[in-house]
Amino acid sequence: MYRYDTHDQTLVDERVAQFRDQMQRYLAGRLSEEEFLPLRVQNGLYVQRYAPMLRIAIPYGVLASYQLRKLGDLARDFDRGYGHFTTRTNLQLNWPKLETVPDMLAELATVQMHAIQTSGNDIRNTTTDQFAGIAADEEVDPRPWCELIRQWSTFHPEFAYLPRKFKIAVTGAEQDRAAIQVHDVGLRLWRDDNGEVRVKVLAGGGLGRTPMIGEVVRADLPWQHLLTYLEALVRVYNQYGRRDNKFKARIKILVKALGVEEFSRRVEEEWAHLKDGPQTLTHESVERVAAYFVDPDRRPVSEDAIAAVEALRGENRAFGRFMTNNVSAHKVPGYKAVTLSLKRREHSPGDVTWEQMHQVADLADKYSFGEIRVTHEQNLVLSDVPMDQLEALWHDLEALGMANPTVGTLSDLICCPGGDYCALANAKSIPVAQAIQERFEDLDFLYDLGPLDLNISGCMNACGHHHVGHIGILGVDKKGEEWYQISLGGAQGNDASLGKILGPSCSRENVPDVISKVLRVYVDNRNDGETFLETYRRIGLKPFKEHVYA
């Protein structure tokens, strides 16, 4: 993973000192709320429903074990003993005291971490595939390119006050696990016949109040021009994006209003001033960053050991379920990536205690070269586990409550913090998630349903990405009461689609019943081997609606 050089460390240290001074002036009454707001949000500090919230950046979802331990320390020493991993792979601490935030940022700086641009109208944390660098279907490792984007976008002098927040996602694999089609900008890295890296650029995707699928702005961009082209694209947005209405300020509204052809024309026109300029990438500049993303020194795993694991998979049903759902293919024979579930009824989805952070850091050192990945689905990944250590890891995860063999199933749901924390939420999300997990806890039933994404958002801001859930749940306000709107047919990935609203909203206590009726239609109508999404796309919304509202 990337390591700070002296310039990086100096920049972050100076930022901490600046914010400490700003905080002191605010607490002393020398800065007004209005003056302090843009200063705090660009350091990741929100004011939530009941307390401040600090959002900590985890660039492209990669953590070293010592960094995860530090996050655990912060949760223990400055918060209520736990943190929340988000769909953008950041960590949120929901209960810090305002005056302690500069100390927290100083602690983060000691392990090359920060909270810069995790909020505000700027370029946010760039995200990518949780299996970047190890995926069997990967053409290009996106991590060095994400790091180049991070360095380009951090404290960019033109883009500190964009019309609205701006999010970039990157994938280099055949299967898009980064949801690039529903981001402000999505980048697909690929190689041409000569092995040269090329980039497909999408723009105008996003969820929230007006969900849209991104459109191709440029299908074939040489890698050397990645940063200059992004510069041109964000300049066009910065110049023409609306600032009179925050609900119409995202780039998706601009792309829709202009049309993708006109938007692309304006980007090309702006790019003409930047192309081949100082920010053009060279082999040396890319290799400098790529040198930080080298493969670990993996030892060989014998064929006998691999065979023994496969035999145990057949003999031990619990281990077999874990292998099927939580263990993923790896580009190196004899190795696997293992997903650690953060989905348990007694905790909010994505929540993890400080003790568990320390324990997972220990497991990363023991089994996976000290590296952890954070996933879009609010889980954690150990990226390089030798197959002959899978059984031992499984036992350790069982002891931590993280071996839940439900990754990719209905129970592995995405959920925003909702009305329990967020001042913007119309309704609570966490109790709905827990009620669904309680209703559908039978593993045989979950496995029979097959892969199924269920996403929950507490408001139209869609932090739970409900629009792209196979089943989406949105909290809505009806005359001061919490109700929930159900949508079906959403998807992220290569065949991304936006869900359609099933019908009138329902009360919180009725949500599990509605989900049960939806699943009944699927089970009764599916063909052999057909997934929920495939069945929905074949039979449409009508049969589900008729059964739910009969």
N, C-alpha and C positions, 0 to 999 in steps of 0.2 A: 504494500500500500504506500501511498505518497507520504513523504516525510518533509516537514518544513525545512526550508533553508533559512539563512540568517535574515533575509528580507521578509519572508513570511512571518517569522517569529517576532521580528521588530514591529511589523504592521499590527499584529494581533495584540501585542503587549501595549503599544501606544493607544490602540482602540480602547482597551480596558481602562487605561489611565484617563482618557478623554471622558469615557462614560462615568467613571467614578466622580469626576469633577462636575459633570452635568447632573448627576443624581444628588450630590451635595447641594448644589445651587437650587435644585427643585425642592428638596426637603426644607431648605432654609427660606423658601418663598421667593427666591430671586428669579426663578423661571416659572411661568404660568403653565397651567395644564395644556393650553394650546401650543405653547412653545416647546414643552417637553415631549408631547406626543410623537412628532416625527423622529426625535432622538431616541426614544425608548423602543419604538417599533422596529427601527433598523438594527437594534441590538436584541431583537427577539422577545421583547417584553410586552406582554398584553396585560390588560385589566379585564379579568373574566367576571362571571356572575358573582362570585363570592370572594375572590382573591386574585392577586397577580398570577400570571402564568409565564414561565420562561420556556421558549422553544429553542432547543439546542440543535445545531446543524450536524448531520451525519452525512457528509458528502458522498453521493452515489451509494449510500447504504453500507459502507465498509467501516468496520471498527477493529481496532487491535484490542487484545485482552486487557491491557493496562488502561485503555480508554474506557472500556465498559466498567472496569472497577471504579474508575473515577466518577462515572455517572452514578454508580451505586453509592459512592461516598456522598455525592451531592444530595441524592434522594434521602439518605440517612441523616445528614448533618444540617441540611437547610430546608427540608421539605417533610412530608409525612411518611417517608419510608418506601415510596414506590414511584415509578415513572410510567409514562404512557407512550408507546411507539405508534407513530402515525402512518397514514398511507403514503406519505412522502418520505418515509424512512427517518424522520427526525424523532427526537425524544422530547416530550413535554413534561415539565414539572409544574403541577397545578396549584401548589400552596406555598411558594416562597414568600418571605417577607421582603417588601420593596427595598428596604435599606440594605439587605444582604446580597442583592443581585450583583453589584460590582465585585464582591468577594467571590461569588460563584463563577463569574466570568474570568477572574484571575486564576482560580483553580483550573478551569477548563484550559486556559492558555498554557499551563504547565504540561499538558499532555496533547498539545497541538490540536485543540478544539476551540470552538467559539459558537456564538449565536448570531453572527452577522448575517443580515438579509434573510432571516428566517420569517420575517414579516415585513410589512410595508409595501409600497408600490414600486418594487424593484425586481430584479431577477433573483428568483428564489433558488433553493437547493436543487441542483440538477440530479435527476434520478435515472436509474437504469435497471437492468435485469439482475435479480439477486444471484444468478448463477454466472455472472459475467466472468470471463476468463477460464471457466471450467466446464461450460455447457457443451454437450456433445454436438449440438446443432449450431454452434457459433462459427461465423465466418470471420468476424473482426472483434477483438476484445475492446469493448467500449470504454473501459475505465480510463486509459490515458486521455482519450478524447473528452471525457467528462471532466477530467482534471484541467485540461486546457481551457474548457469553457468556464470552469470555476474561477481560474486565475484571471481570465479575460473579464468576467462579469462582476467580480468582487470590487466594490468601490469604483465602478465605472463612472467617470465624471458626468457623462451625458444621461445615465439611466438611473439616477438615484430617486427621481420623482416621476415615474412613468404614469400614464393615465390610471393604471391599475397594476396589481401584482402580475408577474410573468413567470411561467413555469416551462421548463425544458426537460424532455425525456429522450433517452438515447437507447437504441438497441443495435446489436450486431449479430443477432441470431436469426435463424429461419423463422422460429416462432417468437412473436413479439410478447415478451413478458413484462414490458415496461409501459404498456398502454400508450404508445406514442400518438395514437390517433385522437386522443382526448386531452391533449396538452396544447398550450399556446403555440409551442413549436415542438414537433416530433422529428427525430433524426434516425434514419435507417442506414446503417453502415453496411457496405457490401464490397466485394472485390470483382473487378472486371477480369477479362480473359488473360490479362497480363499480370494479375495478382495485385494491381494497384487498388487502394482503398478509394471508394466513391461514396457519395452521400445523397440520399433522397431526403428532401426537406419538405415537411408538412407544416402548415400553419392554420390557425383558426379553430383548433379543437378546444374543447373545454366542457365542463359540466355546469353546475350552478343553476341559476335562474333560467338561462337560455342554453340548454345543452346542444352541442354541435360536434360533428365528426370533422376532424381536420382535413384539409385539401392539399394536394401536392402543389407546391409553389415552384419547386425545381426538382426534376426527377434524377438528374445526374450531375452532381457537383464534385469536381476534383477536391481531394482532401486538403490541398494546399490553401484553398480559399474558404475553409469552413468559418473561420473567425471573421473575415472581412464580409462574408455574405450574411452571417448572423448580425453583424454590426449594421449593415444596410437595412436588414429586415426590421430590427428593433428601432432604428431611426425613423423608418416610415410609420411604424406604430406610434412612436413618441410624438411625431409631428401631426398625424391625422387622427389618432385615437381620440374618442370623446372624453372631455373632462367636465362636461356640464351635468352628467348623470352617471353616477357610479355603477348603476345596474346595466349601463350600455357602454361601459368603458373598456371592457376586455377586447383583445385583438380579434376574437371570433366575430364580434359585432362589426368591426371594420372590414374584415375579409368578406363577410356576408353583404355588407352595404356596397362595397366597391365591386364585388365579384372577384373571383380568384385570378382571372386573367388581368384585370386592371391592377389589382394588388401586386401581382407578380411583376407587371410592367414597371410599377413605381419602385419596387425593390431593385430591379435590374438597373433602372435609371440612377438610383442612389449608389448602387454597387459600382457603377462605372467610375465614381470618384475614389473608390477604396481599393478596387481590384489591383493586385500586384503591389500594394502599398506596404508599409512597415509591418503590418500585422499578418502578412502572408506567412503561412507556416512553411518551414523547411524541414528536411530530414533531420537536421541536428536538433531543432526545437522539439520535434515529436519524440525523437529518441531520448532526449534528456528526460522527458516525463515518463516515457514507456519504461525506462530503466528502473523505475520504482515498482513496477508491476511484473516482477519476474516470478516464475514458478518456484515454489518451495522445493527443498531437496527431498523429494518423495522416495522412500525406499521401495523396492519391489515387493509385491505381495504374491505369494506362490499360488499356483493353480489349485493345490490341495487345500489351501486356506479358503480360497474362493468357493470351492466345492463344498467345504464343510459349512460355510455360511448358508449356502443354498439348501443344503440338507436340513439344517436347523430351521430354516424358513418353512419347510414342509412339515417338520415334526412339531414345532411349537406354534400354536395358532396365534397367540398374542404377539410373538416376535414376527410372525409372518404378516400380520396386519400392519405392524409398524413398518416393515420393509416395503410393503405395497404402497402405503400412503405417505410416509414421511421420508423415504429414501429415494434420491433422484440419481439419474445417470450422470456420469462424469466422463470427461474427455480422456482420462487416463485409466487404462484397465487396472482393476484392483482397487479403485477408489470410488467413493460415493460422496454426494452432498446430502446432509441430513438436516431436515427442518424440525426445529423445536417449537412445539405448539404453545402459543400464549392464549389459548382459548379454553377457559375453565369457568364453570358457572359461578364459582365463588369470587371471581375477579372480572373486571371489565375486559373485553377483548383488547389485546395489545398492552395490558398492564403487566408490570413485572416488579417484584419487590427488590429492595437493595440487596438482600441476601442472595436472591436468585441471580442478580447481575454478577455478583462476585463468584457465585458457583458456576455460572455459565462461562465466565472468564477462565476459571480453572479448567473447565472441560475443554475450552478452546486450546489452552496450552497443552493439555494432555493428549488431545485427539486430533487437532486441526491446525497445527502450526501457529497458534495464537491469533487466529482471525475469526471474526464473526460477521455475518451479513444480516442486515435488517430488510424485511420484505415488504412489498406493497400491501400484502395481506395481513400485516401486523404480526408476523412471526419472526423468529430468528433462524439463521442457518449456520451450521458448521460446514465449511466448504470443501474440506480435504480430509476425509476420514478413510483410513485404510480398512478394507473389508474385514480383515481379521480382527478388528477392534469394534466392529458394529455391535456385537452382543454385549460387550462390556459397557459401551456407551449407552445402549438401550437400558441396561439395569440402572446406570447412573441417572438417566433421564426419568425413569420411573420413580426414583426416589425424590426427584424435584417436582414431579407432577407435570413434566413437559414431554412425555412420551405419548401423549394422547394421539391415537392412530387415526385421526380424522382430517388430516390436511387435505384440502380439495373437496371436502364433503360439505353438506348443508351446515354442519356444526362449526365449520371453520369460517364463520361469518366475519365480515368487516363491519365495524361499528365506530362512529364518531363519539366523542364524549357526551354530546347532546346537552339537554337541559340540566343535567346534574352539575355541569361546570360552565358551559358556554352561555354568554349573555345574548348571543344571537339566536339561540335555538328556540323553536316553537314548541318542542316536545322532548321528552326524555328518550334516549336511545338504549341506554344500558339495560334497564328493566325488560325491554322488549327482547333484546338479545338473550338475556338470561332465561326468559320464559320460553323462547324458541328452543334453546339448548336443552332445557328441562323436558319439553314435550317430545323432542326428537333425539333421545339419547341412546336408543337401541342401535348398536353398531351394525347388526345384520340389516336393519332397515336402511341405515345411512348408506351402506355399501351397495345395497340393491338399487338405490336411487341413482348411484353413479356420481360423476362430477357435477357439482351444483354450487354456483356462487350466489350467496345471499348477502346483500349490502344494505346497511341501515344508516340514514342521515336524519339528524334532528331538525334540519331546516333546509331551505332551498340552496344554501351555499354548497351543499352536497359534499361535505368533507368525508362522508362515508361512501361516496361514489355510487349512490343507489341507482343512478341512471344506467350504469353498465353492469349491474347485477342481473343474473338470470332471473332472480326475484329481487326486486328493489322495494325498500320500505322508506317512506318519507314522513316525518312528523309534521303535522300541520295544525294550525290554530283555528278552532271553530268556536267563536264567541267566548274566548277565554279558556276553552277546554282542549286537552290534547287528543288529537285523532291521528290516524295513520293511513296514508295513501299507498296502495300496492301497485307496482308496475311489473310487467313481465317481458322477457325477451331481450334484455340488455346483454351486452357482451363487450369485453375488451379483447385485445389480441389482434391477430391478423384479420379476423372477420368482425370487427367492432360494430356494434349497433346500440341504439338507444332504446330503452324499454318503453313500452306503451302502458298507459294507465289502465288498470283493470276495471275500475268503476268507482263508485262513491267510497269515501274513506270509512274506516271502522274504528271502534274504540280500542284502547290498549288491550283490554282483557280478551277481545275477540281476534287479535292478530294471529295467535297460534291456530285458532280454528280456521281462519281464512287460508293460512299457509297449508294446513292439512287438506282442505278441499282442493286447493291448487295441485297439490301433489297427487291426490286421488285421480284427477283428470289425466295427469301425466302417466301414472301407472296403468290406467285403464286404456290408454290410447297409444302407448309406445309400441314400436316395432322391436324385434329382437336386436339388442345391442345399441338401441337408440338412446342418446342422452336427452336430458330435459330440454336443452336448447334446440336440439334437432327436432324433437317432437313439437315444440312450440312453433318453430318456423314452418313445419309441415302443416299443422292443423290450424294455426292462427289463434288469435285472442278469444274468439267467440265461444268455443266450448268451455274455456275456463270461466269466462264471465257468466255464462248461463248457469253453471254449476254453483259458483260462489253466491250468486244473487237469486237463486231459485226460490 
